[in-house]
Amino acid sequence: MTQEIVDAVKVLEQEKGISAETLMDALEDALLSAYRKSPGSAKYARVDLDHETGDFRVYELILPAELEEKLLSEAIAEQERTIDPETGELREPEEPELDPEMLASYEDQITTKDVTPEDFGRIAAQTAKQVIYQRIREAERQMMYDEYRDRVGELITGLIQQSDKRYTLVQLRERVEALLPKSEQVYSERYDHGMRVKAVITDVSESTKGPSIVVSRRSPELIKGLFELEVPEIADKLVEIVGVAREPGYRSKIAVVSHADGVDPVGACVGPRGSRVRMVVSELRGEKIDIIPYNEEPARFVAKALSPARVREVLVDDEEMQATVVVPDDQLSLAIGRDGQNARLAARLTGWRVDIKSESEFAKDESQHEYEGEEEFDGRCMAVLSSGRRCPNAAIASSTYCGLPQHQALSRFSTSHVGVLTGLGEGEITTLADPDSDDAEVTAIVEGAEANFVEPSDKVAEVEEEIGEEEVEAEADAEAGVEAVEETAAADGESQAE
């Protein structure tokens, strides 16, 4: 061993970050292995290497017979018998080799003898070279693995090196490549050689050829990383992306919330004249992005999540985590989206099941409900508004109506339509809403109101009947007019003939 190799080890420690002690220990193991392969080598030996000067000596270890027999029997007992896969017979364990670390504890019973070969310097130099190269490769792989294993979920930039039907190789830096599998690619994107691309690290694992790094272009974390790169407020934690729903290559919805007064989360993500969101859309090759303000109230959050559609009303069921959304008739297709995409993304973003209905469909369903009789109570106020729809408020405890006095007064009537209260004064409504009011007074008010009230369905029937009678009369008048004209024409013809 020469001083040049020791100096080379120290240079490697500075440039590659590989510990010199680690390299020297590896050299000792390699030299011992090389000595055992040389002819006439001792059965038990060790190598002592001076880490400062590079000098080394090989010593034969002479064990007492009793100690050797004891150590060999212990080593054999620890070995397990194996089965030959070809013959199916048990294989006898080979004679074990005694580990130098095992012999170190019996150093006082072992005598040593210097058996360093005369021509061992050339073998040592060649062995040192091989060991150094191997350790450098192993250390670089380990350093690479340590660098990337804690970066899962992080946004990285790389160059496309190779692309085929199975996967695409992305070069992150010199001698570091990542794998972009087909399952993590966006179907509409092309990955040409030399193209710069951004992706998210999804997995890092060790392999014989170095760390295996898998990246993705489909992950929702890519959206978060790109906005954090473009929006300083997100990088500074003033604005947070609390949810992402994505269908790669088509559309994404993100929910944002502000943690600072005076900072508009949606405006911060959009940027001046849409400059910030435009950069994200460009990196995603034209994928559309809806930015939704997060709201702790489920109804408001669901309504915003269905953007760009306008929502008229949202009815939520907290137990079932289901929201019924009522939209104008002309907004129904926009709210559902192509192949249900908008509704599907809104459901993923909010975590609620979303059922979208048009106003006409919702009104039809409501009109089919029988609010009188033995109807199953669903927790909503049973009052029917003048528009024919049910009150959206929740009923109060021990009642089927909400807390409005007008709706509480309906509990006195046989109908739930608010039209029955028409003509009643505020004092009479208060009397009806009060459960402790005098029964005689209540009965008088109820009988008077019901006498003047006509159910909307009955009114429609009366109007249709009146319209029918008017049409019959009009037809009769028209027929009489035609007969009169015909008689006049006949009389004129007779006079002309005379």
C-alpha distance (Angstrom), angle and dihedral (degrees) to the residues before:
residue distance angle dihedral
M1 . . .
T2 3.78 . .
Q3 3.77 132.0 .
E4 3.83 88.8 -115.9
I5 3.80 90.5 68.2
V6 3.80 91.0 50.0
D7 3.81 89.6 51.4
A8 3.81 90.1 48.0
V9 3.80 90.1 52.9
K10 3.80 90.8 53.1
V11 3.82 91.3 49.0
L12 3.79 89.9 51.5
E13 3.78 89.6 51.1
Q14 3.81 89.9 57.5
E15 3.81 98.8 40.5
K16 3.80 102.3 36.0
G17 3.77 99.7 26.8
I18 3.82 91.5 -123.0
S19 3.78 114.2 147.5
A20 3.81 113.5 -112.9
E21 3.81 89.7 -144.3
T22 3.79 89.8 56.3
L23 3.80 91.4 52.0
M24 3.80 93.0 46.8
D25 3.82 91.9 50.3
A26 3.79 89.1 49.8
L27 3.82 89.6 50.8
E28 3.80 90.6 53.4
D29 3.81 91.1 53.2
A30 3.81 91.6 46.6
L31 3.80 93.4 48.7
L32 3.79 91.1 49.9
S33 3.80 90.4 50.3
A34 3.81 90.8 49.0
Y35 3.83 91.7 49.7
R36 3.82 92.4 51.7
K37 3.81 89.7 54.9
S38 3.82 92.5 53.0
P39 3.87 118.0 95.8
G40 3.80 116.3 -93.3
S41 3.79 94.8 15.1
A42 3.80 120.3 162.0
K43 3.80 119.8 -100.1
Y44 3.80 93.5 -124.8
A45 3.81 120.7 27.0
R46 3.76 143.9 149.2
V47 3.81 135.6 -157.4
D48 3.80 122.7 -134.8
L49 3.82 112.5 -159.3
D50 3.80 123.6 -171.3
H51 3.80 105.3 -137.7
E52 3.81 92.5 -157.7
T53 3.80 103.2 47.6
G54 3.80 101.6 20.3
D55 3.83 92.8 -125.9
F56 3.79 115.4 143.9
R57 3.79 138.5 -175.9
V58 3.82 131.7 -164.1
Y59 3.80 116.9 -138.7
E60 3.77 128.1 -166.9
L61 3.81 114.0 -135.9
I62 3.80 113.3 -139.9
L63 3.83 110.6 -160.5
P64 3.81 125.4 -165.7
A65 3.81 111.1 -110.3
E66 3.81 93.1 -117.0
L67 3.81 92.5 51.2
E68 3.80 93.0 46.6
E69 3.80 92.2 49.9
K70 3.80 91.5 48.5
L71 3.81 94.4 49.5
L72 3.81 93.1 45.6
S73 3.80 92.7 50.7
E74 3.81 90.1 50.9
A75 3.80 91.5 49.4
I76 3.84 92.2 48.2
A77 3.82 91.3 49.8
E78 3.80 89.9 56.0
Q79 3.81 92.9 52.0
E80 3.81 120.2 90.7
R81 3.78 125.6 -138.9
T82 3.79 116.0 -115.3
I83 3.80 131.6 -154.2
D84 3.79 122.4 -122.7
P85 3.86 105.0 -122.8
E86 3.83 91.6 -149.4
T87 3.83 101.0 47.8
G88 3.78 100.6 19.9
E89 3.80 90.7 -132.9
L90 3.77 125.8 134.6
R91 3.77 114.1 -100.5
E92 3.75 118.0 -135.3
P93 3.82 110.3 -126.5
E94 3.78 114.7 -107.0
E95 3.77 120.1 -114.3
P96 3.77 104.5 -80.9
E97 3.77 125.6 -125.7
L98 3.76 117.1 -125.7
D99 3.78 112.4 -120.6
P100 3.85 113.0 -125.0
E101 3.81 88.0 -132.9
M102 3.80 88.5 58.7
L103 3.81 90.8 50.8
A104 3.82 92.2 48.9
S105 3.81 91.3 74.0
Y106 3.85 89.8 58.4
E107 3.80 94.8 47.1
D108 3.82 92.8 126.5
Q109 3.83 90.4 59.9
I110 3.81 96.0 45.6
T111 3.79 125.0 82.3
T112 3.81 121.2 -152.6
K113 3.80 134.0 -146.8
D114 3.81 127.8 -168.3
V115 3.82 107.5 -118.4
T116 3.81 100.6 162.1
P117 3.85 107.5 155.9
E118 3.79 116.4 -122.5
D119 3.83 94.8 -129.4
F120 3.79 94.8 40.8
G121 3.85 93.9 108.6
R122 3.82 93.7 78.2
I123 3.82 91.8 47.6
A124 3.80 89.9 46.7
A125 3.80 92.8 52.5
Q126 3.81 93.0 49.5
T127 3.79 91.4 46.2
A128 3.80 91.3 48.6
K129 3.78 90.7 53.1
Q130 3.79 93.4 51.3
V131 3.79 93.5 45.2
I132 3.79 92.9 49.3
Y133 3.80 92.7 51.0
Q134 3.80 91.6 47.2
R135 3.77 93.8 47.3
I136 3.79 91.2 48.0
R137 3.79 90.9 55.1
E138 3.81 92.6 46.0
A139 3.80 92.3 46.8
E140 3.80 92.5 49.1
R141 3.81 90.8 50.3
Q142 3.78 91.5 49.0
M143 3.80 92.5 46.8
M144 3.79 89.5 49.0
Y145 3.81 91.0 50.2
D146 3.82 92.2 47.2
E147 3.81 89.8 50.2
Y148 3.81 96.4 52.7
R149 3.82 104.6 30.7
D150 3.81 91.6 79.2
R151 3.80 93.1 45.3
V152 3.82 98.0 73.6
G153 3.82 108.1 138.7
E154 3.81 92.4 23.3
L155 3.80 123.4 129.0
I156 3.81 114.1 -116.6
T157 3.80 135.5 179.4
G158 3.79 123.7 -139.1
L159 3.79 145.7 158.3
I160 3.80 123.3 -107.7
Q161 3.82 107.2 -114.8
Q162 3.79 103.1 170.3
S163 3.79 135.5 0.2
D164 3.79 132.3 -173.1
K165 3.80 139.6 147.1
R166 3.81 94.2 -74.7
Y167 3.79 105.6 42.8
T168 3.79 146.4 -23.8
L169 3.81 125.3 -123.1
V170 3.80 116.4 -138.2
Q171 3.81 119.5 -165.8
L172 3.81 109.8 -141.7
R173 3.80 95.9 179.4
E174 3.79 138.5 -33.1
R175 3.84 110.4 -34.9
V176 3.81 91.5 -6.1
E177 3.80 117.4 107.8
A178 3.79 131.7 173.4
L179 3.78 129.5 -154.8
L180 3.81 120.9 -124.7
P181 3.83 103.8 -167.6
K182 3.78 122.7 -153.9
S183 3.80 89.9 -111.2
E184 3.82 90.3 59.8
Q185 3.80 95.8 47.4
V186 3.81 126.7 96.2
Y187 3.77 108.3 -117.5
S188 3.83 94.7 -136.9
E189 3.82 95.5 51.6
R190 3.79 127.1 92.8
Y191 3.78 121.3 -148.5
D192 3.80 109.1 -155.4
H193 3.79 124.3 -175.4
G194 3.80 112.6 -85.7
M195 3.82 94.2 15.5
R196 3.80 115.7 141.7
V197 3.79 112.0 -128.4
K198 3.81 137.8 176.6
A199 3.79 121.1 -139.8
V200 3.81 142.1 158.5
I201 3.81 123.9 -109.8
T202 3.81 108.0 -121.6
D203 3.83 103.3 170.0
V204 3.81 139.6 13.3
S205 3.80 120.9 -173.0
E206 3.80 137.2 163.2
S207 3.80 122.4 -106.6
T208 3.82 137.8 168.7
K209 3.80 91.1 -98.7
G210 3.77 95.3 47.5
P211 3.79 134.9 -80.9
S212 3.81 116.8 -20.7
I213 3.83 109.0 -137.9
V214 3.81 119.3 -168.6
V215 3.81 119.9 -165.9
S216 3.81 131.8 -172.3
R217 3.80 138.7 -150.8
R218 3.83 93.2 -173.6
S219 3.80 99.9 57.8
P220 3.84 118.2 112.6
E221 3.82 85.9 -134.5
L222 3.82 87.1 72.1
I223 3.82 89.4 66.5
K224 3.81 91.2 50.7
G225 3.79 92.6 47.6
L226 3.80 94.0 49.4
F227 3.82 93.2 49.3
E228 3.80 90.9 46.9
L229 3.80 87.5 53.4
E230 3.81 93.8 49.9
V231 3.84 102.4 33.7
P232 3.83 116.2 62.6
E233 3.81 91.0 -166.2
I234 3.81 90.1 62.5
A235 3.81 92.3 46.7
D236 3.82 89.2 50.6
K237 3.87 91.4 48.8
L238 3.82 92.3 -118.3
V239 3.81 89.7 118.0
E240 3.80 123.5 33.1
I241 3.78 131.9 -162.1
V242 3.81 102.4 -137.1
G243 3.79 98.4 178.3
V244 3.80 142.6 13.8
A245 3.80 128.3 -166.0
R246 3.77 114.5 -176.7
E247 3.77 142.0 177.7
P248 3.82 100.3 -172.5
G249 3.77 115.4 -123.6
Y250 3.82 94.1 11.8
R251 3.80 117.3 52.5
S252 3.79 143.3 -25.7
K253 3.79 134.3 -164.7
I254 3.80 122.9 -157.8
A255 3.82 128.2 -172.0
V256 3.81 115.4 -145.5
V257 3.79 132.5 -172.4
S258 3.80 131.9 -171.5
H259 3.81 123.0 -130.3
A260 3.81 94.7 -172.3
D261 3.80 130.2 68.2
G262 3.77 114.2 -111.4
V263 3.82 95.4 20.4
D264 3.81 114.8 117.3
P265 3.82 105.9 -150.0
V266 3.81 95.1 -158.1
G267 3.80 93.7 45.8
A268 3.80 91.4 48.0
C269 3.81 91.5 54.4
V270 3.81 94.2 44.3
G271 3.80 94.0 48.0
P272 3.81 129.6 -165.3
R273 3.81 107.0 -26.1
G274 3.79 89.2 -13.2
S275 3.82 93.7 -63.9
R276 3.82 96.8 140.4
V277 3.78 99.3 46.8
R278 3.81 88.9 42.2
M279 3.82 90.1 61.1
V280 3.82 90.8 51.8
V281 3.81 92.0 48.1
S282 3.80 89.6 49.6
E283 3.80 92.1 53.2
L284 3.83 89.4 49.2
R285 3.82 90.2 53.1
G286 3.82 95.7 -112.2
E287 3.81 100.6 -39.9
K288 3.82 109.0 159.8
I289 3.81 117.9 -120.2
D290 3.83 128.1 -160.1
I291 3.81 114.6 -161.4
I292 3.82 111.1 -153.0
P293 3.83 126.3 -169.9
Y294 3.80 108.8 -126.3
N295 3.80 117.1 -122.7
E296 3.79 128.2 -173.4
E297 3.81 90.2 -143.3
P298 3.83 106.0 86.3
A299 3.82 94.7 -148.5
R300 3.81 93.6 54.4
F301 3.80 92.5 42.2
V302 3.81 92.7 51.4
A303 3.80 91.1 47.2
K304 3.81 91.7 52.2
A305 3.80 92.2 43.8
L306 3.82 90.4 61.5
S307 3.81 89.9 62.0
P308 3.05 132.5 168.7
A309 3.84 86.0 38.9
R310 3.82 118.3 82.9
V311 3.81 113.9 -121.9
R312 3.81 123.1 -149.8
E313 3.82 100.6 -171.7
V314 3.83 140.8 -7.7
L315 3.82 123.2 -154.1
V316 3.81 113.7 -167.3
D317 3.79 132.1 -161.0
D318 3.80 106.9 -158.5
E319 3.80 95.4 -169.4
E320 3.80 95.9 52.0
M321 3.84 93.6 33.4
Q322 3.80 88.6 -129.6
A323 3.81 128.7 139.4
T324 3.82 125.5 -161.3
V325 3.80 109.0 -154.6
V326 3.82 121.9 -161.2
V327 3.80 115.5 -158.1
P328 3.83 132.8 174.9
D329 3.79 113.7 -88.0
D330 3.81 92.5 -110.5
Q331 3.84 91.0 52.6
L332 3.82 98.1 52.0
S333 3.81 97.5 93.6
L334 3.82 91.2 43.6
A335 3.82 91.8 50.7
I336 3.81 92.6 50.0
G337 3.81 94.3 42.2
R338 3.77 130.2 -160.7
D339 3.81 108.5 -31.5
G340 3.83 87.9 -10.1
Q341 3.80 92.1 -62.8
N342 3.82 98.2 139.3
A343 3.81 93.6 48.1
R344 3.82 91.2 44.4
L345 3.80 93.2 52.2
A346 3.81 91.8 45.9
A347 3.81 90.5 52.7
R348 3.83 91.7 50.2
L349 3.79 92.7 46.9
T350 3.81 96.1 48.8
G351 3.80 99.0 32.6
W352 3.83 90.1 -130.7
R353 3.80 129.8 117.4
V354 3.80 105.8 -114.3
D355 3.81 123.3 -151.4
I356 3.83 112.6 -174.0
K357 3.80 121.9 -158.2
S358 3.80 133.3 173.9
E359 3.80 119.2 -121.6
S360 3.81 93.0 -110.2
E361 3.81 92.2 49.0
F362 3.80 91.7 47.3
A363 3.82 92.4 48.2
K364 3.80 90.2 49.4
D365 3.80 91.5 51.4
E366 3.78 90.9 47.7
S367 3.80 92.7 49.2
Q368 3.80 90.5 54.7
H369 3.79 91.1 59.4
E370 3.76 116.5 99.0
Y371 3.75 106.8 -138.4
E372 3.78 93.1 -178.3
G373 3.79 122.8 68.3
E374 3.75 129.6 21.3
E375 3.80 99.4 -19.9
E376 3.78 120.0 158.8
F377 3.79 109.0 -107.1
D378 3.83 113.2 -128.2
G379 3.82 99.9 -173.5
R380 3.82 96.3 -98.3
C381 3.77 123.6 113.9
M382 3.82 109.2 -89.2
A383 3.82 95.0 -145.4
V384 3.82 114.7 123.1
L385 3.80 112.5 -144.2
S386 3.79 125.3 -140.6
S387 3.83 88.5 -99.8
G388 3.80 89.0 62.5
R389 3.81 94.6 -109.9
R390 3.78 128.1 116.4
C391 3.76 122.2 -105.2
P392 3.85 108.2 -96.0
N393 3.82 93.8 -145.3
A394 3.79 122.8 105.9
A395 3.77 117.6 -108.7
I396 3.79 117.8 -110.5
A397 3.79 122.6 -118.0
S398 3.83 116.9 -70.8
S399 3.82 91.3 10.4
T400 3.80 139.4 82.7
Y401 3.82 92.3 -140.8
C402 3.80 134.8 67.2
G403 3.80 124.7 -108.5
L404 3.85 97.1 -87.7
P405 3.84 109.6 116.0
Q406 3.83 91.4 -135.2
H407 3.82 90.5 55.4
Q408 3.80 93.8 43.4
A409 3.83 87.7 53.1
L410 3.83 89.0 60.0
S411 3.81 89.3 71.1
R412 3.84 86.9 76.8
F413 3.82 93.8 59.2
S414 3.77 134.7 71.7
T415 3.82 89.8 -127.0
S416 3.78 131.0 58.6
H417 3.82 95.6 -150.0
V418 3.82 113.7 117.7
G419 3.82 88.8 -142.6
V420 3.80 88.8 81.7
L421 3.83 88.2 70.5
T422 3.81 92.8 59.7
G423 3.80 110.0 122.8
L424 3.80 95.2 20.3
G425 3.77 118.8 121.3
E426 3.79 126.9 -128.2
G427 3.78 91.9 -103.2
E428 3.82 92.6 52.3
I429 3.84 91.1 49.4
T430 3.82 90.1 49.8
T431 3.82 89.4 51.2
L432 3.81 91.3 51.3
A433 3.81 92.7 47.0
D434 3.80 92.8 51.7
P435 3.83 110.1 86.9
D436 3.83 91.0 -156.5
S437 3.83 95.7 57.3
D438 3.82 121.4 124.6
D439 3.80 110.7 -83.7
A440 3.80 94.9 -140.1
E441 3.79 92.6 52.7
V442 3.80 91.3 46.3
T443 3.82 92.0 49.2
A444 3.80 91.7 52.0
I445 3.82 92.9 51.0
V446 3.80 92.9 46.2
E447 3.82 94.8 48.8
G448 3.81 91.3 49.4
A449 3.80 94.1 48.2
E450 3.81 94.3 46.4
A451 3.80 91.6 48.5
N452 3.81 90.7 59.1
F453 3.81 95.6 40.3
V454 3.78 124.6 94.5
E455 3.82 120.2 -171.4
P456 3.84 111.9 -115.2
S457 3.81 90.3 -120.1
D458 3.85 90.3 54.7
K459 3.78 91.1 49.5
V460 3.78 90.7 52.8
A461 3.83 90.2 51.2
E462 3.85 91.6 50.2
V463 3.79 92.0 48.7
E464 3.80 91.1 49.0
E465 3.83 90.0 49.0
E466 3.83 91.9 50.7
I467 3.82 90.4 47.2
G468 3.82 89.5 50.4
E469 3.84 92.3 51.6
E470 3.81 91.4 48.3
E471 3.80 90.7 50.7
V472 3.85 91.1 51.2
E473 3.81 91.2 50.1
A474 3.81 91.1 47.6
E475 3.81 91.2 51.4
A476 3.81 91.0 49.3
D477 3.82 91.5 50.7
A478 3.78 90.4 48.5
E479 3.83 92.2 52.1
A480 3.82 91.3 48.3
G481 3.79 90.0 51.1
V482 3.79 92.2 51.2
E483 3.83 91.3 50.5
A484 3.82 91.3 50.6
V485 3.80 91.2 51.2
E486 3.81 91.3 49.4
E487 3.85 92.0 50.4
T488 3.82 91.7 49.8
A489 3.78 91.4 49.2
A490 3.81 91.4 50.6
A491 3.84 92.1 50.0
D492 3.81 91.5 51.0
G493 3.81 89.9 51.1
E494 3.82 92.6 53.3
S495 3.83 93.4 49.2
Q496 3.78 91.6 51.4
A497 3.83 90.5 50.2
E498 3.85 91.5 54.9
